[in-house]
Amino acid sequence: MTAGAKILDGKALAQKLQDSLKKEVAQLKREYGSVPHLVNIMIGKEPSACAYANSQQKVAEYIGISYDLETLPANVTQKDLVAFIKKLDAEGSVHGVMLHKPVPAHIDYRAVGNQITPVKDMEGVNVANIGKMILGDTRIIPCTPAAVMEHIHSTGVSLRGKEAVVVGHSEIVGKPLSMLLLAENATVTVCHIATSEAGKLTEHIARADVLVVAVGKPAIIKGDWIKQGAVVIDVGINKLDSRIVGDVEFESARKRASFITPVPGGVGPVTVVMLMRNGIETFKAQHEMKKVSI
């Protein structure tokens, strides 16, 4: 396709999703007399983390969700952090808990995240929720992969039988995303550093009907590698000089793609909304459990 490739506007998609969630929260309030109460735990005050937390606060307020940011000192011990999480888990008025990244070097994020009870795990980091996702049996989906799927769905392109190539196999994006793509019957290839070392990265990308890149290296994917008419989702956020750029060489890629996300303004805005959607799902799951126990 020529330079007319459609730009996938993450801000517009995020607004559409927020409006839908706002209606859902209003209905939940009518049904249960309360709304989801979510707690974000941040350790220290790293500037980018604060900016993301501010975005969460704004989206929560718009949707009608109760949101608290709990900031703990940078030198908090892992034992005290786990105790704080257990306290939140025990509070019936708290429906969702997350541990904000990044965390200090002395905190084991995976171990601590796994202390959040699965039914309050609004980021889907507990191993129980990860396992359920692999089995297709959870409504709590990691936020960035969920945002990628929303972008793909917005194109109207069916994934069934399509060649989907994911570049990057991180635990928070590449691996869970591959499971979500498989669940919709795409044929999935996951590429990583060893793929590149073997000299096979370009050949995998060249056959991708849907290409998702989450590497964290500016413009590592060249536009002329991309298949004509491919859907390209760029998850990367990189600072290059004074600019924020993605992992895909945008201007050359848009000449070949049918749909492409910009950076910034693509996946990022939708990711925040997916976090709130997970919080709504944890709220509903806890109320469903109460009904069963009655």
Summary of the structure (lengths in Angstrom):
residues: 294
radius of gyration: 19.5
end to end distance: 58.0
largest distance: 60.3
contacts: 985
relative contact order: 0.16
helix: 47%
strand: 17%
